[in-house]
Amino acid sequence: MKILLIVVGRTVQKWLQDGIGEYVSRLEHFAQFEIQVIPDLKNNRSMDFQTQKTLEGQSIVRLLQPSDNVFLLDDKGREMSSPEMASWLEKCMLQSTKRLVFIIGGPYGFSSEVYERVPGRISLSRMTFSHQMVRLIFVEQLYRAFTIIKGLPYHHE
């Protein structure tokens, strides 16, 4: 199974790039993992938020395959503890899913088209984080889930 993380816009802050890179390199020991970046929209300062979400949403939906198991990282999604996420991820790995896809939207969230196409939602917290920080938090939690599955000492109860 391949795990794909789709993000809108490049990661700007160097410290976030470094942290994400660290966990991506750690994840490669457990799974095929890739981050796909949807480029920032050109001339977005002249667009309203809804137009930006719609255009980003069209780009997101084009990347999805019918057989994908897809989840939005969304503040209204299902919250899980780290051990619960590990258990959930292990179940996903046992299914015949070719690609497990997670999507982090842009600063204004997702378009209605994306919400209609993707019923699965996961929340990292009831708190609000920048869409840039969510990238680092998510890859760390994904790494943590794999270490829990493998019984490695990274996670402490």
Secondary structure as UniProt FT lines:
FT   STRAND          2..8
FT   HELIX           14..27
FT   TURN            28..30
FT   STRAND          32..38
FT   TURN            42..43
FT   HELIX           44..46
FT   HELIX           49..63
FT   TURN            66..67
FT   STRAND          69..79
FT   HELIX           82..94
FT   TURN            95..96
FT   STRAND          99..104
FT   TURN            107..108
FT   HELIX           112..117
FT   STRAND          120..123
FT   HELIX           131..150
FT   TURN            153..154
//
